[in-house]
């Protein structure tokens, strides 16, 4: 799956969870720059992402993710490891 597709699907997830129809995901975007992206919503984003992309994240992996770009790279790596 191409990065553009991942960003498109992630945008839908983020907009739904954060209730923000105009949110634009960029590689540099972090939770600190989005007021609605708190720890509670972070969990919802991760769960929805795991379901959408059929991947699983370990807690340690999630703690090391610092931006949307890094999140996308992690999703791609997991999908490649699954042969997708």
Secondary structure as UniProt FT lines:
FT   HELIX           3..18
FT   TURN            21..22
FT   TURN            27..28
FT   HELIX           31..33
FT   TURN            35..36
FT   HELIX           39..53
FT   HELIX           59..64
FT   HELIX           68..81
FT   TURN            82..83
//
